[in-house]
Amino acid sequence: MKSIWFKPHSLSDVEKLRPHTLVEVLDITFAEIGPDYVVGRMPVNARVFQPYGVLHGGASVVLAETLGSVAAAMVLDETKQYCVGQEINANHLRSLTSGFLTGTARPFHIGATSHVWGIEMRGDDGKLVCVSRLTVAIRDRRA
């Protein structure tokens, strides 16, 4: 399969985006870059729990938006364009209390002015925990 990325990207390239961000606070790491997908993971522990001791849905959404936004940016020539989140939704299907939440972002639509990305998030057992859809707006950089 031909790659959808504007240029080749390595895991170390995307890991450089972590410092001093929410991604670093939640210990989200990037695990794999495929020809049309990005995989990342987040530990499920007290840092991301809601009051009942299970994974907070908002933390799942942070993982989804992180993966979708990074993937969208990788499609662009970042010297000419950038992307911003426009809308995100999530369906929480089951709870997690430990392990890792692993997400995979793949495009539904890559257009000139917007992208729509689907993100599936699974627990260590491979079972689906959350599905999310992210829309990003594509903007031109000003000279």
Backbone torsions as a table, in degrees:
resi	resn	phi	psi	omega
1	MET	NA	137.8	177.8
2	LYS	-74.7	141.6	-179.8
3	SER	-72.3	143.6	176.8
4	ILE	-91.8	-6.6	-174.6
5	TRP	-75.0	146.1	179.8
6	PHE	-61.1	-39.7	177.8
7	LYS	-146.2	165.5	177.1
8	PRO	-63.5	138.1	177.6
9	HIS	-126.7	141.7	176.5
10	SER	-108.2	164.8	175.7
11	LEU	-60.5	-36.0	178.9
12	SER	-66.6	-30.0	175.5
13	ASP	-61.9	-48.2	-177.0
14	VAL	-76.6	-28.6	176.8
15	GLU	-63.7	-25.6	178.3
16	LYS	-66.0	-14.9	179.7
17	LEU	-81.4	-10.7	-173.0
18	ARG	-72.6	-43.5	-170.4
19	PRO	-56.3	137.4	174.7
20	HIS	64.4	33.6	179.1
21	THR	-132.9	170.0	174.0
22	LEU	-61.2	-30.5	177.6
23	VAL	-58.3	-42.5	178.1
24	GLU	-69.7	-41.8	-179.2
25	VAL	-59.3	-41.6	-179.0
26	LEU	-88.0	1.9	177.7
27	ASP	59.9	37.6	175.2
28	ILE	-75.5	131.7	177.1
29	THR	-124.7	156.1	178.3
30	PHE	-96.8	132.4	-171.5
31	ALA	-110.8	-30.0	-175.0
32	GLU	-161.0	144.5	171.4
33	ILE	-124.4	117.3	177.7
34	GLY	-103.3	-174.3	-178.0
35	PRO	-66.2	-23.7	179.9
36	ASP	-145.8	25.5	-179.5
37	TYR	-152.9	159.0	175.2
38	VAL	-129.9	136.1	179.0
39	VAL	-117.7	136.6	174.7
40	GLY	-143.0	166.2	-178.2
41	ARG	-143.8	157.1	-178.1
42	MET	-138.8	132.2	177.3
43	PRO	-69.1	141.6	177.5
44	VAL	-100.4	107.8	-178.2
45	ASN	-152.9	-173.0	-175.5
46	ALA	-56.5	-26.5	179.7
47	ARG	-61.3	-28.9	-175.9
48	VAL	-117.4	16.2	179.3
49	PHE	-82.3	153.2	164.9
50	GLN	-94.8	175.1	-172.1
51	PRO	-57.0	-19.1	-178.4
52	TYR	-91.4	9.6	175.6
53	GLY	79.3	21.6	176.6
54	VAL	-124.7	164.4	-179.8
55	LEU	-52.4	127.2	177.3
56	HIS	-73.0	133.2	179.6
57	GLY	-59.3	-33.3	178.4
58	GLY	-63.7	-33.3	177.1
59	ALA	-66.6	-38.5	175.8
60	SER	-61.1	-40.5	-180.0
61	VAL	-66.2	-37.2	176.4
62	VAL	-61.7	-44.4	177.6
63	LEU	-60.9	-45.5	-179.3
64	ALA	-60.8	-48.1	-177.6
65	GLU	-67.1	-35.3	177.3
66	THR	-61.2	-50.6	-177.0
67	LEU	-66.3	-44.7	-179.8
68	GLY	-65.7	-40.3	-179.6
69	SER	-68.1	-42.9	178.2
70	VAL	-63.4	-44.0	179.1
71	ALA	-61.3	-44.8	179.7
72	ALA	-60.2	-42.8	179.9
73	ALA	-64.0	-33.5	-178.9
74	MET	-69.2	-19.8	178.3
75	VAL	-78.5	-24.4	-171.8
76	LEU	-91.6	156.1	164.5
77	ASP	-82.8	99.9	-172.3
78	GLU	-67.7	-8.4	173.3
79	THR	-79.0	-17.5	-177.6
80	LYS	-114.6	-26.4	-175.4
81	GLN	-140.7	163.1	172.7
82	TYR	-145.3	166.0	-179.3
83	CYS	-124.8	150.8	176.8
84	VAL	-135.4	142.1	177.8
85	GLY	-62.9	137.3	-178.8
86	GLN	-117.6	-37.2	-179.8
87	GLU	-159.4	142.7	175.3
88	ILE	-142.9	143.8	172.3
89	ASN	-135.9	162.6	-179.2
90	ALA	-150.1	140.6	171.1
91	ASN	-113.4	117.0	179.7
92	HIS	-90.4	118.9	-170.1
93	LEU	-103.4	-29.6	176.9
94	ARG	-157.4	163.0	-177.0
95	SER	-95.6	161.0	173.8
96	LEU	-133.1	146.4	177.5
97	THR	-124.5	-6.3	-179.0
98	SER	-163.6	176.4	177.8
99	GLY	83.7	-143.4	-179.4
100	PHE	-128.3	148.7	169.1
101	LEU	-103.3	120.2	-178.0
102	THR	-113.3	127.3	-178.3
103	GLY	-116.4	147.4	176.0
104	THR	-127.4	122.9	179.4
105	ALA	-103.6	128.7	176.4
106	ARG	-134.8	148.6	-177.8
107	PRO	-78.5	140.3	165.3
108	PHE	-93.6	-35.6	-175.7
109	HIS	-152.8	130.6	173.8
110	ILE	-123.5	103.6	-178.9
111	GLY	-112.8	-179.6	-178.7
112	ALA	-72.7	-30.2	-176.2
113	THR	-118.6	-8.7	177.3
114	SER	-155.9	155.5	172.1
115	HIS	-126.3	149.6	171.2
116	VAL	-125.3	124.8	-176.7
117	TRP	-118.3	139.8	173.8
118	GLY	-104.4	133.9	-178.8
119	ILE	-125.6	120.9	174.7
120	GLU	-103.2	132.3	-180.0
121	MET	-121.1	131.9	-174.6
122	ARG	-130.1	153.6	173.2
123	GLY	-82.8	178.8	-179.7
124	ASP	-60.1	-24.9	179.3
125	ASP	-81.5	-0.6	179.7
126	GLY	84.3	-3.6	-179.4
127	LYS	-78.2	142.4	-179.6
128	LEU	-67.1	126.6	179.8
129	VAL	-104.3	-39.9	-174.8
130	CYS	-155.1	143.4	170.7
131	VAL	-122.8	142.6	-175.7
132	SER	-140.3	153.6	174.7
133	ARG	-128.4	127.6	-178.5
134	LEU	-118.8	129.5	172.3
135	THR	-108.5	130.1	175.6
136	VAL	-119.9	142.8	174.9
137	ALA	-90.8	140.0	178.4
138	ILE	-102.5	126.1	-176.7
139	ARG	-122.0	145.8	175.0
140	ASP	-83.4	140.1	173.5
141	ARG	-75.1	142.7	177.7
142	ARG	-84.4	146.4	-178.4
143	ALA	-67.6	NA	NA
